[in-house]
């Protein structure tokens, strides 16, 4: 899916939209967005912006996170 995105196209998604696209829960993405928002912009794993009290995530970064970094929508396995 990431390969289908035009490189110059700005694609921001709300956490609810990101949850639908990735299979992660809305709550997980809210926490991830909040954590990223508190970091300096250059240190963020996912570009994040806050508009009217809601977080938006940069879709190409979110897809990279789900494919390369994250533990998957089910979260880490519990012992």
C-alpha positions as CSV (number, residue, x, y, z in Angstrom):
1,X,0.0,0.0,0.0
2,X,2.8,2.4,0.8
3,X,4.1,2.0,-2.7
4,X,0.8,3.4,-4.1
5,X,1.2,6.8,-2.5
6,X,2.4,9.7,-4.6
7,X,5.7,11.1,-3.1
8,X,4.5,14.7,-3.2
9,X,1.0,14.0,-1.9
10,X,0.3,15.1,1.6
11,X,-1.6,12.3,3.4
12,X,-2.5,12.9,7.0
13,X,-5.0,10.6,8.8
14,X,-6.8,10.9,12.1
15,X,-6.1,8.2,14.6
16,X,-9.5,6.6,13.9
17,X,-8.7,6.4,10.2
18,X,-5.3,5.1,10.9
19,X,-6.8,2.4,13.1
20,X,-9.1,1.3,10.3
21,X,-6.2,1.1,7.8
22,X,-3.7,-0.7,10.0
23,X,-5.7,-2.9,12.3
24,X,-4.3,-1.2,15.4
25,X,-6.8,0.0,18.0
26,X,-7.8,3.7,18.0
27,X,-6.6,3.9,21.7
28,X,-3.2,2.5,20.8
29,X,-2.7,5.0,18.0
30,X,-3.9,7.9,20.3
31,X,-1.2,6.9,22.8
32,X,1.4,6.6,20.0
33,X,0.5,9.9,18.6
34,X,0.6,11.6,22.1
35,X,4.0,10.0,22.7
36,X,5.3,11.2,19.4
37,X,3.8,14.7,19.8
38,X,5.8,15.2,23.0
39,X,9.1,14.4,21.2
40,X,11.2,17.0,19.3
41,X,10.0,17.0,15.7
42,X,13.3,15.4,14.4
43,X,13.0,12.5,16.9
44,X,9.5,11.4,16.0
45,X,9.0,7.9,14.5
46,X,5.8,9.1,12.9
47,X,5.2,12.7,11.9
48,X,2.4,13.9,14.1
49,X,0.4,17.1,14.3
50,X,-2.4,18.2,16.6
51,X,-5.4,20.1,15.2
52,X,-8.4,21.1,17.3
53,X,-7.4,18.6,20.0
54,X,-7.2,15.7,17.6
55,X,-4.0,14.0,16.4
56,X,-3.2,13.5,12.8
57,X,-0.5,11.0,11.7
58,X,1.5,11.1,8.5
59,X,0.3,8.0,6.6
60,X,3.6,6.9,5.0
61,X,5.3,7.0,8.4
62,X,2.4,5.1,10.0
63,X,2.6,2.4,7.3
64,X,6.3,2.1,7.8
65,X,5.8,1.8,11.5
66,X,3.3,-1.0,11.1
67,X,5.5,-2.9,8.6
68,X,8.9,-2.4,10.2
69,X,8.8,-1.3,13.8
70,X,5.5,-2.1,15.5
71,X,4.5,-5.3,17.2
72,X,1.3,-5.7,15.1
73,X,-2.2,-4.8,15.9
74,X,-2.6,-7.4,18.6
75,X,0.3,-5.8,20.6
76,X,3.2,-7.7,22.2
77,X,2.6,-11.3,23.2
78,X,2.0,-11.7,26.9
79,X,3.6,-14.5,28.9
